[in-house]
Amino acid sequence: MSNLTALSKFPCPACGAQAEWNPGKEKLVCPFCGTESPYRIDRVTGQIQELDLVKTLRELPDDQRGWQAEKRSVQCQSCRAVMVFDPSRVGQNCEFCGSPALVDYNEIKAPIRPQSLLPFKVAQTQVREQIRRWYASKWLAPGTLKSRALVDTVHGIYLPYWTFDAHVVCPWRAEAGHYYYTTETYRDNQGRSQTRQVQHVRWENASGTVTHFFDDEPVPGTQGVRHDLLRKIEPFPTPDLVPYDAAMLSGFVVEHYQIVLLDAAERSIQQMHAALQALCAAQVPGDTYRNLEISPTFSDRTFKHVLLPVWLLSYNFGAKAYQVLVNGYTGKMDGTYPISWWKVLGLIVLALVALALFMYLDAG
């Protein structure tokens, strides 16, 4: 990859092997002899800057591009994810779908460098046990899932995210509905006269303005992990971000963003717009509303490119691929798993038998 500085190596001081970041100890540790590296992560003097969005979209300086280390990028021809490796540690299969169809990935310009990252905090051993318990709770899953899901293949990946800040002034207008009730007389099935309360709505024009600051609105830049699953393991606590340091990437795979800054910025506006709809709706007086219209104006838009930690388990069961994700900082998890249709059929049969028995006893 072009526009990169020299390779950052973190050799073990005892045996010389490449040290890897240990989430439990929050240190560089040799995977072979267990020696802890004296390398220190600078969490104090480093500054995490918000970058001006409009200015960056016009022209990003070269000194904010690249990985600050020699890397090799490969793209999966199956799921299209792009992975960034140390040149000496390139995998034979895709980290996301397991496909062996990997090809070198080259680009015209080096990627926008991450300004910060959230280091792994949850240890891999804890994640494996957590996933085993999760599988055990899925009683509709096939009985062979535990042995075939390859829990030991769980691996840590830094996923690319964009975060966006913006000040918003959002005028709104709507019709506010106020409930009122009248008494109505009617006749029941026996012909007797009865009364009841009937709800009506009185509509009035209403308007107002919402002022809001969006702080670190997240947009995933990944293509290798399903976004619906990511949303279920969010949030990632961005106040705990630390300045980008290649040492924290040692031993982990980094995914290259596939959603570029311009597209991510557009998605952030869509997300903010949906949030503003809810904020404005909450301001509408009365009991209900209709025809809500909002007219937001965004200013001081900034962004960060960050790397966020995820423990990923990808496996195939039958002809389908499944993923299990664990937030590498909070431990929150979600995933997909196969369903045993024999167990579903058995459940339906049991329900029908129970229903038939209930009807028989009720008739008796």
C-alpha positions, 0 to 999 in steps of 0.5 A: 500500500502506498503512502505508508511509513515504516513497519511498526514492530513490537518485538518481545524483549525476551524471545524477539517474537511479535508481541500482541495486545492483551485486552485483559492486561491492557499491555503488549504480551508475547503469545509464545513466552508470556513476557509483558512488553515495557511499551507504554500506551500514551493515553494522556498527551495524545489528542483526539481531534474532530475534523471539519467535515466540509473542509475534509470532503474538499481535500484531505491532507496526505499527513492524515492518510495511511496506517503509520505502518506498512500493511497489506490489504486483501479483499474477499471476493465473496463478501467483499470485505477488505482486511488490513494485515501486517505483511507477515501475518496474512490469513488464508481465509476471509475473517468474515465469511471464511472464503479462501478467495482473497486478492490484493486490494489496491487503491488510488489514495491511502485510506483516511487514518483513524484518529482514535480507537477503543481498545479491546477490554473483554478477554477472548476466553470470556467471550468463548464461554459467553458464546457457549452459554448463548448457544445453550440457551437457544433450545430450538438450535440443532443439537450439533451446533455446539460442536460445529460452531467452532467457538475456538475460532473466535477472533478479534477485529477492529471495525471501521466506524465514522462518528459525526457531530452537528449542531441542529436548529430544527423548526417544526409544525404539525396538527396537534390533536386533543381528545375530548369525549361525548356521551352517546346513547345506544341499544344493546343486544337485548334492546335495552338503552345504554350510554357510552363515552365516545372519543373525538379529536380536536385538531389545532395548528402547532409549531415550535423549534428543537435545538439539539447537539448530536455527539458522535452519531455512529455510522459503521464503515464495515461491509464484512459484518451485518449492520443490523447485528452491530446495532444490537451490540451498540453502543460503543462508549466513545468517551473512552476512545484513546488516540490511535496507536498501532500497538493496540492493533498488534495481534488483531485484524483491521477492516478497511472501511468500505463506506466512504466518508461522503456516503457515511455523512449522508447516512448520518444525516438520515439518522439524525433526521429520524432522531429529530422527528422523534424529538419534535414529535415529543414537543407537539402538545396535546394527545396525538399529532399528524402531518408533522413537518421538520426543517432542520439546519445543520452547522459545525459538522465534524467527524472522526474515523475510529476503530471499534473492537468486536469479537467475531465468530463466523461459521457455516451450518449447512448451506448458510453462513452465520455470525456472532458478534461480541462488543469487545469493550462492553461484552454485549453480544448478539448473533444468528444461529440455525433453527432445527425444523425437527424441533419446531415440528415437535413443538407444533405437535405438542401444542396441538396435542395440548389443545386437543386434550384441553378441548376434550376435557372441556367438553367432558 
